[in-house]
Amino acid sequence: MASPDASDSPLAPAISVPWLPSHYQRTVLALCDRCVVTTREAVYTTRDAKLVGAGTRMTTALFERLMQHELRAPLENLLTLEGMVSQASLATQAHQMCLQDAAIELLVQDEASGISAAALAAPLNAISLPAALAFMLTVMRELAPEQLAHGLRVALVATYQGMRRGWNKSECTRLATAGLLHDIGILHLDPAWRDAARPMPAGERQQLATHPSLAARLVHGWEVYPQSVAVAILEHHERMDGSGYPRGIRGEQISEMGQMLLLAEVVSAFFEKYANDGASVRLSLALRMDRQKFPVSLAALLLPLLQSSAIQPGTAGDLAEIRGASHSLAQALHHWGALQAGLPAGGSPVPEDSPASWIAQRLATLQTSLFDTGAHPDHQAELLPLLQADPAGVKELLFLLREALWQLQSIANTALTRWPALNAGDEPHAGAARAWCDALLHSLPAGEP
């Protein structure tokens, strides 16, 4: 009997267009190279032709061959491996974080709340976990463990807020789910964007800013969670003053769960970035300086825990950094004023929703905070001699100035994200706004919490 032609094989390529893997598929392929990944169920084409059965070992070559077909379901959703992430493993890891993680230790050591480590981690053991999501979280655990830890940290901080608000077990489980999954969309983006030290052009930043929407769509698509979970995930980078993204909503437009999630994200980011450099103090100062950005009643739950941490005395090098940071702040504020002064007189009013107006409002708010805290560059000539005998005051002023510089970066980055077409070829005010953003981001080191 003659051998069948290769084209008769069910695994023969069905299309001639080369398959280009998505970022998530590339990550899955990397996992196939290091772990025993198998099919959880049979793989079928859209025409009901069975390509491979359940339990088939997935290799890079087989994955690529299967992807030449139009499949009934995404291949990456049909995979499994031993020791996958489960509710129990998530709860166990969360409980360990309660005992070892600096941010979460503050919460469970709050005797007034009476919230134990076991109680705080318990909602993770009750979340719904579809097979495709369990696999995705396993991919994250194996190839981006810091990202899974971040999701758990956000879940725990958010759950703490819910428990302090008197939420019941079901509500806290939904809150923990939103925290755990808020960044799940990151797996579908270029892995290079997870590198906080890598400078990011405005165009790429705009794409990165889509990750809340992407995560919300993924969670909504699993059809196992209440809509409130996807909405909160969508809102985790919003701010109470409307300066967040992706929608720029403000105040009560942000759901209660979304408000808890956005604050939990900020808490986690500070402790991750400043783990060995006064995270508690920095966060306390940021919540007080940026009080218009965060839910006041929720921040009030955390501030007493943060302010119990002592500020370490400053050093001689801190005074030099204070002078440099104050100079950078003064330059940025002066540059904005000079650009505005150089615009043609008698032109049409600047629209309130324009980038120039938006930047001006944020800079005015920042300057008010700097005046209120005594950290404005105009105060430094008088303040620094008084701090010579106050090492703790030196360190607090340094943290305030670092936070102010980060806020400047945030203003510029957010403006370029919201108005990606902003360029010097537009009307004069838009051109001045772009020139200020570009100059600022080139003069300050990259990075943000």
C-alpha positions as CSV (number, residue, x, y, z in Angstrom):
1,M,0.0,0.0,0.0
2,A,1.4,3.4,-1.0
3,S,2.4,5.8,1.7
4,P,-0.1,8.7,2.1
5,D,1.1,12.0,0.9
6,A,2.3,14.3,3.6
7,S,-0.4,16.7,2.7
8,D,-3.0,14.1,3.9
9,S,-1.7,14.3,7.4
10,P,-4.0,16.1,9.8
11,L,-1.0,18.0,11.0
12,A,0.0,19.2,7.6
13,P,0.0,23.0,7.3
14,A,-3.5,24.1,6.3
15,I,-2.6,27.7,5.4
16,S,0.3,29.2,3.5
17,V,0.6,32.5,5.5
18,P,3.4,32.2,8.1
19,W,2.3,32.1,11.7
20,L,3.6,34.9,13.8
21,P,3.2,34.2,17.5
22,S,1.7,36.8,19.9
23,H,3.7,37.9,22.9
24,Y,1.7,35.5,25.1
25,Q,2.2,32.6,22.7
26,R,6.0,33.3,22.7
27,T,5.9,33.1,26.5
28,V,4.0,29.8,26.4
29,L,6.6,28.5,23.9
30,A,9.3,29.4,26.3
31,L,7.5,27.4,29.0
32,C,7.2,24.4,26.7
33,D,11.0,24.4,26.4
34,R,11.5,24.1,30.2
35,C,8.5,22.2,31.5
36,V,6.3,19.2,30.6
37,V,3.3,20.9,29.0
38,T,0.5,18.8,27.7
39,T,-2.9,19.3,26.0
40,R,-5.7,19.4,28.6
41,E,-8.2,18.3,25.9
42,A,-8.1,17.3,22.3
43,V,-7.3,20.0,19.7
44,Y,-9.7,20.4,16.9
45,T,-9.9,22.7,13.8
46,T,-12.9,24.9,13.1
47,R,-14.0,22.1,10.7
48,D,-14.0,19.6,13.6
49,A,-10.9,17.7,12.4
50,K,-9.1,16.3,15.4
51,L,-5.4,17.2,15.3
52,V,-4.1,15.8,18.6
53,G,-5.7,14.1,21.6
54,A,-5.7,15.1,25.3
55,G,-2.4,14.4,27.1
56,T,-0.2,15.1,24.1
57,R,3.3,16.5,25.1
58,M,3.5,20.0,23.6
59,T,6.8,20.9,22.0
60,T,7.8,24.1,20.2
61,A,7.7,22.3,16.9
62,L,4.2,20.8,17.5
63,F,2.9,24.1,18.8
64,E,4.1,25.8,15.6
65,R,2.6,23.1,13.4
66,L,-0.8,23.2,15.2
67,M,-0.9,27.0,14.8
68,Q,-0.8,26.6,11.0
69,H,-4.5,25.6,11.3
70,E,-7.6,27.5,12.2
71,L,-8.4,26.1,15.6
72,R,-11.7,25.8,17.3
73,A,-10.2,27.3,20.5
74,P,-6.9,29.1,21.1
75,L,-4.2,26.5,21.6
76,E,-2.8,28.3,24.6
77,N,-6.1,27.8,26.4
78,L,-6.0,24.0,26.0
79,L,-2.7,23.4,27.8
80,T,-1.8,22.2,31.3
81,L,1.1,21.0,33.3
82,E,1.7,19.4,36.7
83,G,1.7,21.6,39.7
84,M,-0.3,24.4,38.2
85,V,-1.3,27.4,40.2
86,S,-4.4,26.6,42.3
87,Q,-6.6,28.4,44.9
88,A,-4.7,26.5,47.6
89,S,-1.3,27.5,46.3
90,L,-2.3,31.1,45.9
91,A,-3.6,31.2,49.5
92,T,-0.4,29.5,50.8
93,Q,1.8,32.0,49.0
94,A,-0.3,34.9,50.2
95,H,-0.1,33.7,53.8
96,Q,3.7,33.5,53.5
97,M,3.7,37.1,52.2
98,C,1.7,38.2,55.3
99,L,4.6,37.0,57.4
100,Q,7.6,38.0,55.2
101,D,6.6,40.9,52.9
102,A,7.2,44.4,54.3
103,A,4.0,45.9,53.0
104,I,1.7,43.1,54.1
105,E,3.4,42.8,57.5
106,L,2.3,46.3,58.3
107,L,-1.3,45.3,57.7
108,V,-1.4,42.1,59.8
109,Q,0.6,43.8,62.6
110,D,-2.2,46.4,62.9
111,E,-3.6,45.2,66.3
112,A,-6.5,47.7,66.1
113,S,-7.9,46.0,63.0
114,G,-7.7,42.5,64.4
115,I,-7.1,41.1,60.9
116,S,-4.8,38.0,61.0
117,A,-2.6,36.7,58.3
118,A,-4.9,33.7,57.9
119,A,-8.0,35.8,57.5
120,L,-6.3,38.2,55.0
121,A,-5.1,35.3,52.8
122,A,-8.4,33.3,53.0
123,P,-10.2,35.0,50.1
124,L,-7.5,33.7,47.7
125,N,-8.6,30.2,48.5
126,A,-12.2,30.9,47.4
127,I,-11.7,32.6,44.0
128,S,-12.9,31.0,40.8
129,L,-10.1,29.7,38.7
130,P,-10.9,28.5,35.2
131,A,-8.4,26.1,33.7
132,A,-7.1,28.6,31.1
133,L,-6.6,31.2,33.8
134,A,-4.8,28.7,36.1
135,F,-2.5,27.9,33.2
136,M,-1.9,31.6,32.5
137,L,-1.0,32.3,36.2
138,T,1.3,29.3,36.1
139,V,3.1,30.8,33.0
140,M,3.5,34.0,35.1
141,R,4.8,32.0,38.1
142,E,7.4,30.2,36.0
143,L,8.6,33.1,33.8
144,A,7.6,36.3,35.6
145,P,7.3,35.4,39.3
146,E,7.7,39.0,40.4
147,Q,4.5,39.8,38.5
148,L,2.5,37.1,40.3
149,A,3.9,38.3,43.6
150,H,2.7,41.8,42.6
151,G,-0.8,40.6,41.9
152,L,-1.0,38.8,45.3
153,R,0.4,41.9,47.1
154,V,-2.3,44.1,45.4
155,A,-4.9,41.5,46.3
156,L,-3.9,41.5,50.0
157,V,-3.7,45.3,50.3
158,A,-7.1,45.7,48.6
159,T,-8.6,42.9,50.8
160,Y,-7.4,44.6,53.9
161,Q,-9.2,47.8,52.9
162,G,-12.4,45.8,52.2
163,M,-12.2,44.0,55.6
164,R,-11.7,47.4,57.3
165,R,-14.8,48.6,55.5
166,G,-16.8,45.7,56.8
167,W,-17.2,43.8,53.5
168,N,-18.4,40.3,53.8
169,K,-16.6,37.1,52.6
170,S,-18.1,37.1,49.1
171,E,-17.3,40.8,48.5
172,C,-13.7,40.3,49.8
173,T,-13.3,37.3,47.4
174,R,-14.3,39.5,44.5
175,L,-11.9,42.2,45.6
176,A,-9.0,39.7,46.0
177,T,-9.8,38.3,42.5
178,A,-9.6,41.8,41.0
179,G,-6.3,42.4,42.8
180,L,-4.8,39.1,41.7
181,L,-5.8,39.6,38.0
182,H,-5.4,43.3,37.6
183,D,-2.2,43.0,35.6
184,I,-3.0,39.8,33.7
185,G,-3.0,41.7,30.4
186,I,0.8,42.3,30.9
187,L,1.4,38.8,29.6
188,H,-0.1,39.8,26.2
189,L,2.3,42.8,25.9
190,D,6.0,42.9,24.9
191,P,8.0,41.5,27.8
192,A,10.5,44.5,27.4
193,W,7.8,46.7,28.8
194,R,8.0,45.0,32.2
195,D,11.5,46.4,32.6
196,A,11.0,49.5,34.7
197,A,14.5,50.7,34.1
198,R,14.1,50.8,30.3
199,P,13.3,54.2,28.9
200,M,9.9,54.1,27.1
201,P,9.1,56.3,24.1
202,A,5.7,58.1,24.1
203,G,4.3,55.7,21.5
204,E,5.1,52.6,23.5
205,R,3.8,54.2,26.7
206,Q,0.5,54.7,25.0
207,Q,0.4,51.0,24.2
208,L,1.4,50.0,27.7
209,A,-1.5,52.2,29.0
210,T,-3.9,49.8,27.3
211,H,-3.1,47.0,29.7
212,P,-6.0,47.8,32.1
213,S,-8.5,47.5,29.2
214,L,-6.9,44.3,28.0
215,A,-7.0,42.7,31.4
216,A,-10.6,43.8,31.9
217,R,-11.6,42.2,28.6
218,L,-9.8,39.0,29.4
219,V,-11.5,38.7,32.8
220,H,-14.9,39.6,31.3
221,G,-14.4,36.9,28.6
222,W,-14.0,34.1,31.1
223,E,-17.6,34.7,32.1
224,V,-17.1,33.5,35.7
225,Y,-16.7,36.8,37.6
226,P,-19.2,39.6,38.3
227,Q,-18.9,42.6,36.1
228,S,-17.7,44.6,39.1
229,V,-14.4,42.7,39.0
230,A,-13.7,43.6,35.4
231,V,-14.7,47.2,36.1
232,A,-12.3,47.5,39.0
233,I,-9.5,46.1,37.0
234,L,-10.2,48.6,34.3
235,E,-9.9,51.4,36.9
236,H,-6.8,50.4,38.7
237,H,-4.7,53.2,37.2
238,E,-7.4,55.9,37.5
239,R,-7.0,58.7,40.0
240,M,-9.6,60.6,42.0
241,D,-8.6,63.9,40.4
242,G,-9.1,62.5,36.9
243,S,-5.3,62.4,36.1
244,G,-5.2,58.6,35.6
245,Y,-5.9,56.3,32.7
246,P,-7.3,54.7,30.5
247,R,-10.5,56.8,30.8
248,G,-9.4,59.7,32.9
249,I,-12.5,59.5,35.2
250,R,-12.6,61.0,38.6
251,G,-14.1,60.9,42.1
252,E,-17.3,58.8,42.4
253,Q,-17.1,57.9,38.8
254,I,-14.6,55.3,40.0
255,S,-16.3,52.3,41.6
256,E,-15.6,51.6,45.3
257,M,-13.7,48.4,44.4
258,G,-11.8,50.4,41.8
259,Q,-10.8,53.0,44.4
260,M,-9.5,50.2,46.7
261,L,-7.6,48.6,43.8
262,L,-5.9,51.9,42.6
263,L,-4.7,52.6,46.2
264,A,-3.5,49.0,46.6
265,E,-1.6,49.3,43.3
266,V,0.2,52.4,44.6
267,V,1.0,50.9,48.0
268,S,2.5,47.8,46.3
269,A,4.5,49.8,43.7
270,F,6.1,51.9,46.5
271,F,7.2,48.9,48.5
272,E,8.5,47.1,45.4
273,K,10.5,50.0,44.2
274,Y,11.8,51.4,47.5
275,A,12.1,48.1,49.5
276,N,15.4,49.2,51.0
277,D,15.0,53.0,50.9
278,G,12.2,54.1,53.2
279,A,9.2,52.8,51.4
280,S,6.8,53.5,54.3
281,V,7.9,57.0,54.7
282,R,7.9,57.7,51.0
283,L,4.4,56.4,50.6
284,S,3.2,58.3,53.6
285,L,4.5,61.5,52.1
286,A,3.1,60.7,48.7
287,L,-0.4,60.1,50.1
288,R,-0.3,63.4,51.9
289,M,1.2,65.4,49.0
290,D,-1.1,63.8,46.4
291,R,-4.2,63.7,48.6
292,Q,-6.3,64.9,45.7
293,K,-5.4,61.7,43.7
294,F,-6.4,59.1,46.3
295,P,-9.6,58.2,48.1
296,V,-9.2,60.1,51.4
297,S,-11.1,57.7,53.6
298,L,-9.1,54.7,52.3
299,A,-5.8,56.5,52.6
300,A,-6.8,57.3,56.2
301,L,-6.8,53.6,57.0
302,L,-3.2,53.2,55.9
303,L,-1.5,56.4,57.0
304,P,-1.4,55.6,60.7
305,L,0.4,52.3,59.8
306,L,2.9,54.1,57.6
307,Q,3.6,57.0,59.9
308,S,4.6,54.7,62.7
309,S,7.9,54.1,60.8
310,A,10.7,56.3,61.8
311,I,12.6,58.4,59.3
312,Q,16.3,57.5,59.2
313,P,18.7,60.4,59.6
314,G,20.0,62.0,56.5
315,T,23.6,62.2,55.4
316,A,25.9,64.9,53.9
317,G,25.2,63.4,50.5
318,D,21.5,63.9,51.0
319,L,22.0,67.7,51.2
320,A,23.8,67.6,47.8
321,E,20.9,65.6,46.4
322,I,18.4,68.1,47.8
323,R,20.1,70.9,46.1
324,G,20.2,69.0,42.8
325,A,16.5,68.0,43.1
326,S,15.4,71.5,44.0
327,H,17.3,72.9,41.0
328,S,15.7,70.4,38.7
329,L,12.2,71.3,40.1
330,A,12.9,75.0,39.7
331,Q,14.1,74.6,36.1
332,A,11.1,72.6,35.1
333,L,8.7,75.2,36.6
334,H,10.6,78.1,35.1
335,H,10.7,76.4,31.7
336,W,6.9,76.0,31.7
337,G,6.5,79.6,32.6
338,A,8.9,80.8,30.0
339,L,7.2,78.7,27.3
340,Q,3.8,80.2,28.2
341,A,5.2,83.7,28.3
342,G,6.7,83.3,24.8
343,L,3.3,82.4,23.2
344,P,1.7,85.0,20.9
345,A,-0.5,87.5,22.8
346,G,-4.2,87.9,22.0
347,G,-4.7,84.4,20.7
348,S,-7.8,82.3,21.3
349,P,-8.3,81.0,24.9
350,V,-6.8,77.6,25.7
351,P,-9.6,74.9,25.9
352,E,-10.0,73.4,29.3
353,D,-9.5,69.9,27.9
354,S,-6.3,70.7,26.1
355,P,-2.9,69.3,27.1
356,A,-1.6,72.7,27.9
357,S,-4.5,73.4,30.3
358,W,-4.2,70.0,31.8
359,I,-0.5,70.4,32.5
360,A,-1.0,73.9,33.9
361,Q,-3.6,72.6,36.4
362,R,-1.3,69.7,37.5
363,L,1.7,72.0,37.9
364,A,-0.4,74.4,40.0
365,T,-1.5,71.6,42.3
366,L,2.0,70.4,42.6
367,Q,3.3,73.8,43.5
368,T,0.6,74.2,46.2
369,S,1.6,70.9,47.7
370,L,5.3,72.0,47.7
371,F,4.4,75.3,49.4
372,D,2.2,73.5,52.0
373,T,5.1,71.1,52.9
374,G,7.9,73.7,52.8
375,A,9.6,71.8,49.9
376,H,9.1,74.5,47.2
377,P,12.4,75.5,45.5
378,D,11.8,79.1,46.5
379,H,12.1,78.0,50.2
380,Q,15.4,76.1,50.0
381,A,17.7,79.1,50.6
382,E,16.0,79.7,53.9
383,L,15.3,76.1,54.8
384,L,18.6,74.3,54.2
385,P,20.6,76.2,56.9
386,L,17.9,75.4,59.4
387,L,18.2,71.6,58.6
388,Q,21.9,71.4,59.3
389,A,21.2,70.2,62.8
390,D,18.1,68.1,61.9
391,P,19.2,64.9,60.0
392,A,15.7,63.5,60.1
393,G,14.3,66.7,58.6
394,V,16.9,66.4,55.8
395,K,15.7,62.9,54.9
396,E,12.1,63.9,54.9
397,L,12.8,66.9,52.7
398,L,14.7,64.7,50.3
399,F,11.8,62.2,50.1
400,L,9.4,65.1,49.4
401,L,11.6,66.4,46.6
402,R,12.0,62.9,45.1
403,E,8.2,62.5,45.1
404,A,7.8,66.0,43.5
405,L,10.3,65.0,40.7
406,W,8.3,61.8,40.2
407,Q,5.1,63.8,39.9
408,L,6.7,65.9,37.2
409,Q,7.6,62.8,35.3
410,S,4.1,61.5,35.8
411,I,2.6,64.7,34.5
412,A,4.7,64.6,31.3
413,N,4.2,60.9,30.7
414,T,0.5,61.1,31.2
415,A,0.2,64.0,28.9
416,L,2.0,62.2,26.1
417,T,-0.1,59.1,26.7
418,R,-3.4,61.0,26.6
419,W,-2.4,63.1,23.6
420,P,-0.1,60.8,21.5
421,A,-0.5,63.2,18.5
422,L,0.9,66.1,20.5
423,N,3.6,67.7,18.5
424,A,5.3,71.0,17.8
425,G,3.5,71.3,14.5
426,D,0.1,71.8,16.2
427,E,-1.2,75.1,17.5
428,P,1.3,77.1,19.7
429,H,0.0,75.9,23.1
430,A,0.2,72.3,22.1
431,G,3.7,72.8,20.7
432,A,4.8,74.4,24.0
433,A,3.3,71.5,26.0
434,R,5.2,68.9,23.8
435,A,8.4,70.9,24.1
436,W,8.1,71.0,27.9
437,C,7.3,67.2,28.2
438,D,10.3,66.3,26.0
439,A,12.7,68.5,27.8
440,L,11.6,67.3,31.2
441,L,11.8,63.6,30.3
442,H,15.2,64.0,28.8
443,S,16.6,65.8,31.8
444,L,15.3,63.5,34.6
445,P,16.2,59.8,35.1
446,A,13.5,57.4,34.0
447,G,11.4,55.4,36.4
448,E,8.2,55.7,38.5
449,P,6.4,53.8,41.2
